[in-house]
Amino acid sequence: MKCWICENNEANSEEHKFKASDIRRQFGKSFDAIYYDGENLHPFNSPKDKLIKFPKVICIDCNNNQTRDADTAYTLFFEKIDLINNMIETTNQISYQEVFGSDWKVSRMNLYRYFAKHAGCKIMTSNFLNYVDISQLRLFILGLESINNFHIKIYFNKVTKGFTEYLKLDSKNKYRSNIAFGPTIYVGQENNIGFAGSIINGSIRVEWFYGNQNHFNTTIDFDTHFDLVEILDNEDFYPKAFTDFKNEDFFTYLNFGKYHLNEELLKDDYRSVFKSLQV
């Protein structure tokens, strides 16, 4: 199999589903952790565990060199999660100028390229390969400075912020980090082929949408130094009380709320957003 990013080299590298830097920063060198894939819980105890890596769908050069700046931007972004949380709670937005400094424009673009790489790996390891035209996504990752069929929505969840802060208090707690992602969902209909998914890190939920060759009615403006963030309505997102939950219930429910009770809600929500993006 060829690397889906460069389309030249053999796919011989296992991209991390979550950055190894996230795992090391939040768990240390020796730990007992739980990984949640949006459907099931899995124990793991190493940043090198194959469980938290994608199968070999990209090459070593693309993973280590071509996408290094994207990886770095993602790491720098989440190293400043406390600043970002405060910013969102104060202004309902993320200022990339405050997060990255004077090179915010390039760094923001690289952050989005990281999300694009994650989305591409998710799509390429899904069951929908016969539908995929990933050319625009790969060209954006390799340096194209605009993309009109990839969309990001950012959410903030105050409950998961508090939950994550609580988990960090106990160094022996295998749940002391909140990193997860949802399943890759096919959201296309007829000729409008598309995919959606999410990355969750602490209080931040990043939803991505990709539309093959379809042009969206909105494009990412990389000349703007901020992103508006949607604050989740907790009463709506958590319609069920927490009182009888075990740790596993908290872990899944806090990430996906009402969607965890009915996965069709998540699919319907993604499809609705994707439909609204169509030209």
C-alpha positions as YAML, in Angstrom:
chain: A
units: angstrom
residues:
- id: 1
  name: MET
  ca: [0.00, 0.00, 0.00]
- id: 2
  name: LYS
  ca: [1.25, 3.49, -0.88]
- id: 3
  name: CYS
  ca: [1.32, 6.36, 1.61]
- id: 4
  name: TRP
  ca: [-1.91, 8.33, 1.14]
- id: 5
  name: ILE
  ca: [-0.15, 11.67, 1.73]
- id: 6
  name: CYS
  ca: [2.76, 11.57, -0.75]
- id: 7
  name: GLU
  ca: [1.38, 8.72, -2.90]
- id: 8
  name: ASN
  ca: [4.97, 7.70, -3.68]
- id: 9
  name: ASN
  ca: [6.51, 5.83, -0.76]
- id: 10
  name: GLU
  ca: [5.44, 2.59, 0.79]
- id: 11
  name: ALA
  ca: [3.14, 3.06, 3.78]
- id: 12
  name: ASN
  ca: [5.52, 1.88, 6.49]
- id: 13
  name: SER
  ca: [4.82, 4.15, 9.48]
- id: 14
  name: GLU
  ca: [2.25, 3.97, 12.27]
- id: 15
  name: GLU
  ca: [0.90, 7.46, 13.01]
- id: 16
  name: HIS
  ca: [-0.17, 8.02, 16.62]
- id: 17
  name: LYS
  ca: [-3.91, 8.44, 17.08]
- id: 18
  name: PHE
  ca: [-2.95, 10.74, 19.94]
- id: 19
  name: LYS
  ca: [0.35, 12.56, 20.10]
- id: 20
  name: ALA
  ca: [2.96, 10.69, 22.12]
- id: 21
  name: SER
  ca: [3.80, 14.07, 23.68]
- id: 22
  name: ASP
  ca: [0.26, 14.25, 25.08]
- id: 23
  name: ILE
  ca: [0.58, 10.79, 26.58]
- id: 24
  name: ARG
  ca: [4.01, 11.44, 28.12]
- id: 25
  name: ARG
  ca: [3.04, 14.87, 29.45]
- id: 26
  name: GLN
  ca: [-0.12, 13.63, 31.12]
- id: 27
  name: PHE
  ca: [0.89, 10.13, 32.22]
- id: 28
  name: GLY
  ca: [4.68, 10.05, 32.46]
- id: 29
  name: LYS
  ca: [6.88, 7.10, 31.51]
- id: 30
  name: SER
  ca: [5.14, 4.40, 33.54]
- id: 31
  name: PHE
  ca: [1.37, 4.30, 33.78]
- id: 32
  name: ASP
  ca: [-1.84, 2.28, 33.60]
- id: 33
  name: ALA
  ca: [-4.30, 4.10, 31.33]
- id: 34
  name: ILE
  ca: [-7.56, 3.67, 29.48]
- id: 35
  name: TYR
  ca: [-8.06, 4.55, 25.80]
- id: 36
  name: TYR
  ca: [-11.57, 5.30, 24.58]
- id: 37
  name: ASP
  ca: [-12.17, 5.02, 20.83]
- id: 38
  name: GLY
  ca: [-15.71, 6.37, 20.82]
- id: 39
  name: GLU
  ca: [-17.17, 2.89, 21.20]
- id: 40
  name: ASN
  ca: [-15.09, 0.81, 23.63]
- id: 41
  name: LEU
  ca: [-12.57, 1.17, 26.45]
- id: 42
  name: HIS
  ca: [-9.09, -0.37, 26.12]
- id: 43
  name: PRO
  ca: [-6.24, -0.54, 28.69]
- id: 44
  name: PHE
  ca: [-2.73, 0.53, 27.61]
- id: 45
  name: ASN
  ca: [0.51, 1.40, 29.41]
- id: 46
  name: SER
  ca: [2.93, 2.81, 26.83]
- id: 47
  name: PRO
  ca: [3.02, 5.70, 24.32]
- id: 48
  name: LYS
  ca: [4.32, 3.11, 21.85]
- id: 49
  name: ASP
  ca: [1.34, 0.76, 22.24]
- id: 50
  name: LYS
  ca: [-0.05, -0.21, 18.83]
- id: 51
  name: LEU
  ca: [-3.51, 0.28, 20.29]
- id: 52
  name: ILE
  ca: [-3.05, 4.06, 20.11]
- id: 53
  name: LYS
  ca: [-1.52, 4.03, 16.62]
- id: 54
  name: PHE
  ca: [-3.10, 3.84, 13.20]
- id: 55
  name: PRO
  ca: [-2.23, 0.94, 10.91]
- id: 56
  name: LYS
  ca: [0.48, 1.68, 8.36]
- id: 57
  name: VAL
  ca: [-1.23, 4.09, 5.96]
- id: 58
  name: ILE
  ca: [1.51, 6.76, 5.70]
- id: 59
  name: CYS
  ca: [5.26, 6.61, 5.16]
- id: 60
  name: ILE
  ca: [8.10, 7.40, 7.56]
- id: 61
  name: ASP
  ca: [9.13, 10.50, 5.61]
- id: 62
  name: CYS
  ca: [5.64, 12.02, 5.68]
- id: 63
  name: ASN
  ca: [5.18, 11.13, 9.34]
- id: 64
  name: ASN
  ca: [8.57, 12.35, 10.56]
- id: 65
  name: ASN
  ca: [9.43, 15.15, 8.12]
- id: 66
  name: GLN
  ca: [6.60, 16.37, 5.88]
- id: 67
  name: THR
  ca: [4.13, 16.75, 8.77]
- id: 68
  name: ARG
  ca: [6.57, 17.71, 11.53]
- id: 69
  name: ASP
  ca: [5.41, 21.35, 11.65]
- id: 70
  name: ALA
  ca: [1.80, 20.19, 11.97]
- id: 71
  name: ASP
  ca: [2.72, 17.90, 14.87]
- id: 72
  name: THR
  ca: [4.65, 20.72, 16.55]
- id: 73
  name: ALA
  ca: [1.75, 23.17, 16.23]
- id: 74
  name: TYR
  ca: [-0.64, 20.65, 17.79]
- id: 75
  name: THR
  ca: [1.74, 20.01, 20.69]
- id: 76
  name: LEU
  ca: [2.26, 23.74, 21.35]
- id: 77
  name: PHE
  ca: [-1.49, 24.34, 21.19]
- id: 78
  name: PHE
  ca: [-2.42, 21.78, 23.84]
- id: 79
  name: GLU
  ca: [0.53, 22.64, 26.05]
- id: 80
  name: LYS
  ca: [-1.33, 25.95, 26.52]
- id: 81
  name: ILE
  ca: [-4.69, 24.37, 27.34]
- id: 82
  name: ASP
  ca: [-5.09, 26.38, 30.58]
- id: 83
  name: LEU
  ca: [-4.63, 29.65, 28.65]
- id: 84
  name: ILE
  ca: [-7.05, 28.44, 25.99]
- id: 85
  name: ASN
  ca: [-9.68, 27.41, 28.55]
- id: 86
  name: ASN
  ca: [-9.51, 30.82, 30.22]
- id: 87
  name: MET
  ca: [-9.68, 32.56, 26.85]
- id: 88
  name: ILE
  ca: [-12.79, 30.64, 25.81]
- id: 89
  name: GLU
  ca: [-14.55, 31.19, 29.12]
- id: 90
  name: THR
  ca: [-13.83, 34.92, 28.88]
- id: 91
  name: THR
  ca: [-14.36, 35.65, 25.18]
- id: 92
  name: ASN
  ca: [-15.96, 32.53, 23.60]
- id: 93
  name: GLN
  ca: [-13.07, 32.35, 21.16]
- id: 94
  name: ILE
  ca: [-9.48, 31.19, 20.71]
- id: 95
  name: SER
  ca: [-6.93, 33.86, 19.80]
- id: 96
  name: TYR
  ca: [-4.13, 32.15, 17.91]
- id: 97
  name: GLN
  ca: [-2.07, 35.30, 18.31]
- id: 98
  name: GLU
  ca: [-2.11, 34.76, 22.08]
- id: 99
  name: VAL
  ca: [-1.44, 31.05, 21.74]
- id: 100
  name: PHE
  ca: [1.34, 31.10, 19.12]
- id: 101
  name: GLY
  ca: [2.67, 34.66, 19.16]
- id: 102
  name: SER
  ca: [3.89, 36.51, 16.07]
- id: 103
  name: ASP
  ca: [3.89, 33.43, 13.79]
- id: 104
  name: TRP
  ca: [0.26, 32.66, 14.63]
- id: 105
  name: LYS
  ca: [-0.88, 32.48, 10.99]
- id: 106
  name: VAL
  ca: [1.56, 29.74, 9.96]
- id: 107
  name: SER
  ca: [1.05, 27.92, 13.25]
- id: 108
  name: ARG
  ca: [-2.72, 28.00, 12.96]
- id: 109
  name: MET
  ca: [-2.49, 26.61, 9.43]
- id: 110
  name: ASN
  ca: [-0.19, 23.86, 10.66]
- id: 111
  name: LEU
  ca: [-2.56, 23.06, 13.53]
- id: 112
  name: TYR
  ca: [-5.33, 22.57, 10.98]
- id: 113
  name: ARG
  ca: [-2.97, 20.41, 8.92]
- id: 114
  name: TYR
  ca: [-2.57, 18.19, 11.97]
- id: 115
  name: PHE
  ca: [-6.35, 17.84, 12.18]
- id: 116
  name: ALA
  ca: [-6.36, 17.10, 8.43]
- id: 117
  name: LYS
  ca: [-3.72, 14.38, 8.87]
- id: 118
  name: HIS
  ca: [-5.74, 12.82, 11.67]
- id: 119
  name: ALA
  ca: [-8.93, 12.99, 9.58]
- id: 120
  name: GLY
  ca: [-7.17, 11.45, 6.57]
- id: 121
  name: CYS
  ca: [-5.81, 8.56, 8.62]
- id: 122
  name: LYS
  ca: [-9.26, 7.99, 10.08]
- id: 123
  name: ILE
  ca: [-10.86, 7.94, 6.65]
- id: 124
  name: MET
  ca: [-8.14, 5.72, 5.15]
- id: 125
  name: THR
  ca: [-8.64, 3.14, 7.93]
- id: 126
  name: SER
  ca: [-12.44, 3.21, 7.68]
- id: 127
  name: ASN
  ca: [-14.75, 0.94, 5.72]
- id: 128
  name: PHE
  ca: [-15.42, 3.53, 3.03]
- id: 129
  name: LEU
  ca: [-12.28, 3.40, 0.89]
- id: 130
  name: ASN
  ca: [-14.26, 2.85, -2.31]
- id: 131
  name: TYR
  ca: [-15.79, 6.31, -1.84]
- id: 132
  name: VAL
  ca: [-12.63, 8.25, -1.06]
- id: 133
  name: ASP
  ca: [-10.99, 10.97, -3.10]
- id: 134
  name: ILE
  ca: [-8.55, 12.44, -0.61]
- id: 135
  name: SER
  ca: [-6.53, 14.57, -3.02]
- id: 136
  name: GLN
  ca: [-7.44, 18.00, -1.60]
- id: 137
  name: LEU
  ca: [-6.72, 16.89, 1.95]
- id: 138
  name: ARG
  ca: [-3.26, 15.54, 1.10]
- id: 139
  name: LEU
  ca: [-2.35, 18.66, -0.94]
- id: 140
  name: PHE
  ca: [-3.32, 20.88, 1.99]
- id: 141
  name: ILE
  ca: [-1.13, 18.82, 4.32]
- id: 142
  name: LEU
  ca: [1.79, 19.07, 1.88]
- id: 143
  name: GLY
  ca: [1.67, 22.86, 1.70]
- id: 144
  name: LEU
  ca: [-1.42, 24.13, -0.13]
- id: 145
  name: GLU
  ca: [-2.53, 27.23, 1.79]
- id: 146
  name: SER
  ca: [-6.25, 26.87, 1.24]
- id: 147
  name: ILE
  ca: [-8.78, 24.07, 1.21]
- id: 148
  name: ASN
  ca: [-12.47, 24.36, 0.41]
- id: 149
  name: ASN
  ca: [-13.77, 20.92, 1.33]
- id: 150
  name: PHE
  ca: [-12.45, 20.56, 4.88]
- id: 151
  name: HIS
  ca: [-14.20, 22.17, 7.84]
- id: 152
  name: ILE
  ca: [-13.50, 22.39, 11.57]
- id: 153
  name: LYS
  ca: [-15.90, 23.12, 14.43]
- id: 154
  name: ILE
  ca: [-14.52, 23.69, 17.94]
- id: 155
  name: TYR
  ca: [-16.56, 23.12, 21.09]
- id: 156
  name: PHE
  ca: [-15.85, 23.83, 24.76]
- id: 157
  name: ASN
  ca: [-17.29, 21.70, 27.55]
- id: 158
  name: LYS
  ca: [-17.04, 23.15, 31.06]
- id: 159
  name: VAL
  ca: [-18.03, 19.86, 32.69]
- id: 160
  name: THR
  ca: [-15.22, 17.90, 31.03]
- id: 161
  name: LYS
  ca: [-12.84, 20.71, 31.98]
- id: 162
  name: GLY
  ca: [-13.72, 20.23, 35.64]
- id: 163
  name: PHE
  ca: [-13.66, 16.46, 35.29]
- id: 164
  name: THR
  ca: [-10.20, 16.50, 33.68]
- id: 165
  name: GLU
  ca: [-8.84, 18.78, 36.40]
- id: 166
  name: TYR
  ca: [-10.22, 16.39, 39.04]
- id: 167
  name: LEU
  ca: [-8.62, 13.36, 37.36]
- id: 168
  name: LYS
  ca: [-5.18, 15.01, 37.48]
- id: 169
  name: LEU
  ca: [-5.26, 15.16, 41.28]
- id: 170
  name: ASP
  ca: [-4.59, 11.44, 41.70]
- id: 171
  name: SER
  ca: [-1.32, 10.37, 40.09]
- id: 172
  name: LYS
  ca: [-2.33, 6.70, 40.37]
- id: 173
  name: ASN
  ca: [-5.65, 7.19, 38.63]
- id: 174
  name: LYS
  ca: [-5.67, 5.51, 35.21]
- id: 175
  name: TYR
  ca: [-8.37, 7.95, 34.12]
- id: 176
  name: ARG
  ca: [-6.39, 11.10, 34.89]
- id: 177
  name: SER
  ca: [-6.34, 12.28, 31.28]
- id: 178
  name: ASN
  ca: [-9.31, 12.93, 29.01]
- id: 179
  name: ILE
  ca: [-8.23, 12.15, 25.44]
- id: 180
  name: ALA
  ca: [-10.62, 10.45, 23.05]
- id: 181
  name: PHE
  ca: [-12.04, 10.49, 19.55]
- id: 182
  name: GLY
  ca: [-15.25, 9.37, 17.96]
- id: 183
  name: PRO
  ca: [-15.84, 6.92, 15.13]
- id: 184
  name: THR
  ca: [-15.38, 7.92, 11.49]
- id: 185
  name: ILE
  ca: [-18.89, 8.55, 10.23]
- id: 186
  name: TYR
  ca: [-19.91, 8.50, 6.58]
- id: 187
  name: VAL
  ca: [-22.19, 11.51, 6.19]
- id: 188
  name: GLY
  ca: [-22.62, 11.63, 2.41]
- id: 189
  name: GLN
  ca: [-25.78, 11.22, 0.42]
- id: 190
  name: GLU
  ca: [-25.99, 10.41, -3.30]
- id: 191
  name: ASN
  ca: [-23.16, 12.36, -4.98]
- id: 192
  name: ASN
  ca: [-22.27, 14.41, -1.89]
- id: 193
  name: ILE
  ca: [-19.70, 12.06, -0.41]
- id: 194
  name: GLY
  ca: [-18.40, 13.11, 2.98]
- id: 195
  name: PHE
  ca: [-16.96, 12.04, 6.31]
- id: 196
  name: ALA
  ca: [-16.94, 13.40, 9.84]
- id: 197
  name: GLY
  ca: [-15.27, 12.67, 13.16]
- id: 198
  name: SER
  ca: [-13.89, 14.30, 16.28]
- id: 199
  name: ILE
  ca: [-10.81, 14.69, 18.45]
- id: 200
  name: ILE
  ca: [-11.31, 15.36, 22.17]
- id: 201
  name: ASN
  ca: [-8.57, 16.66, 24.44]
- id: 202
  name: GLY
  ca: [-9.64, 17.80, 27.90]
- id: 203
  name: SER
  ca: [-12.37, 20.40, 27.53]
- id: 204
  name: ILE
  ca: [-11.85, 20.88, 23.78]
- id: 205
  name: ARG
  ca: [-13.79, 18.93, 21.18]
- id: 206
  name: VAL
  ca: [-12.69, 19.41, 17.56]
- id: 207
  name: GLU
  ca: [-15.12, 18.11, 14.95]
- id: 208
  name: TRP
  ca: [-13.88, 17.73, 11.37]
- id: 209
  name: PHE
  ca: [-15.79, 17.38, 8.11]
- id: 210
  name: TYR
  ca: [-14.37, 16.35, 4.75]
- id: 211
  name: GLY
  ca: [-16.30, 16.42, 1.49]
- id: 212
  name: ASN
  ca: [-14.18, 14.69, -1.14]
- id: 213
  name: GLN
  ca: [-14.19, 17.05, -4.15]
- id: 214
  name: ASN
  ca: [-17.31, 18.89, -3.01]
- id: 215
  name: HIS
  ca: [-16.78, 22.60, -2.34]
- id: 216
  name: PHE
  ca: [-18.19, 23.82, 0.98]
- id: 217
  name: ASN
  ca: [-20.05, 27.11, 1.24]
- id: 218
  name: THR
  ca: [-17.52, 28.29, 3.80]
- id: 219
  name: THR
  ca: [-13.73, 28.20, 3.72]
- id: 220
  name: ILE
  ca: [-11.16, 28.51, 6.48]
- id: 221
  name: ASP
  ca: [-9.89, 32.08, 6.66]
- id: 222
  name: PHE
  ca: [-6.28, 31.74, 7.77]
- id: 223
  name: ASP
  ca: [-5.89, 35.52, 7.78]
- id: 224
  name: THR
  ca: [-8.16, 35.70, 10.84]
- id: 225
  name: HIS
  ca: [-6.31, 35.31, 14.13]
- id: 226
  name: PHE
  ca: [-9.18, 33.72, 16.06]
- id: 227
  name: ASP
  ca: [-11.77, 30.94, 15.98]
- id: 228
  name: LEU
  ca: [-15.18, 31.28, 17.56]
- id: 229
  name: VAL
  ca: [-15.90, 28.41, 19.94]
- id: 230
  name: GLU
  ca: [-19.31, 26.92, 20.56]
- id: 231
  name: ILE
  ca: [-20.05, 26.43, 24.25]
- id: 232
  name: LEU
  ca: [-21.96, 23.22, 24.84]
- id: 233
  name: ASP
  ca: [-25.26, 23.60, 26.66]
- id: 234
  name: ASN
  ca: [-24.64, 21.19, 29.50]
- id: 235
  name: GLU
  ca: [-28.30, 20.67, 30.38]
- id: 236
  name: ASP
  ca: [-28.96, 19.69, 26.78]
- id: 237
  name: PHE
  ca: [-25.74, 17.72, 26.35]
- id: 238
  name: TYR
  ca: [-26.18, 15.73, 29.59]
- id: 239
  name: PRO
  ca: [-29.86, 14.80, 29.78]
- id: 240
  name: LYS
  ca: [-29.11, 11.92, 32.17]
- id: 241
  name: ALA
  ca: [-27.99, 12.36, 35.78]
- id: 242
  name: PHE
  ca: [-24.49, 11.23, 36.81]
- id: 243
  name: THR
  ca: [-25.52, 9.76, 40.17]
- id: 244
  name: ASP
  ca: [-25.24, 6.03, 39.40]
- id: 245
  name: PHE
  ca: [-22.35, 6.20, 36.94]
- id: 246
  name: LYS
  ca: [-19.17, 4.17, 37.25]
- id: 247
  name: ASN
  ca: [-15.84, 5.52, 35.96]
- id: 248
  name: GLU
  ca: [-16.37, 3.93, 32.55]
- id: 249
  name: ASP
  ca: [-19.77, 5.60, 32.26]
- id: 250
  name: PHE
  ca: [-18.27, 8.98, 33.14]
- id: 251
  name: PHE
  ca: [-15.49, 8.55, 30.63]
- id: 252
  name: THR
  ca: [-17.79, 7.86, 27.70]
- id: 253
  name: TYR
  ca: [-20.72, 10.03, 28.71]
- id: 254
  name: LEU
  ca: [-18.66, 13.10, 29.53]
- id: 255
  name: ASN
  ca: [-17.11, 13.03, 26.06]
- id: 256
  name: PHE
  ca: [-20.22, 12.36, 24.02]
- id: 257
  name: GLY
  ca: [-23.12, 13.28, 26.33]
- id: 258
  name: LYS
  ca: [-26.52, 12.60, 24.81]
- id: 259
  name: TYR
  ca: [-24.81, 11.01, 21.79]
- id: 260
  name: HIS
  ca: [-23.51, 8.22, 24.03]
- id: 261
  name: LEU
  ca: [-27.13, 7.35, 24.84]
- id: 262
  name: ASN
  ca: [-28.05, 7.19, 21.17]
- id: 263
  name: GLU
  ca: [-25.34, 7.07, 18.50]
- id: 264
  name: GLU
  ca: [-27.89, 7.95, 15.83]
- id: 265
  name: LEU
  ca: [-28.04, 11.43, 17.39]
- id: 266
  name: LEU
  ca: [-24.34, 11.86, 16.66]
- id: 267
  name: LYS
  ca: [-24.76, 10.65, 13.08]
- id: 268
  name: ASP
  ca: [-27.78, 12.87, 12.55]
- id: 269
  name: ASP
  ca: [-25.90, 15.87, 13.97]
- id: 270
  name: TYR
  ca: [-22.87, 15.28, 11.72]
- id: 271
  name: ARG
  ca: [-25.07, 14.79, 8.67]
- id: 272
  name: SER
  ca: [-26.97, 17.98, 9.43]
- id: 273
  name: VAL
  ca: [-23.74, 20.00, 9.67]
- id: 274
  name: PHE
  ca: [-22.35, 18.40, 6.51]
- id: 275
  name: LYS
  ca: [-25.56, 19.16, 4.60]
- id: 276
  name: SER
  ca: [-25.40, 22.81, 5.72]
- id: 277
  name: LEU
  ca: [-21.85, 23.05, 4.32]
- id: 278
  name: GLN
  ca: [-22.83, 21.96, 0.82]
- id: 279
  name: VAL
  ca: [-22.91, 24.58, -1.95]
...
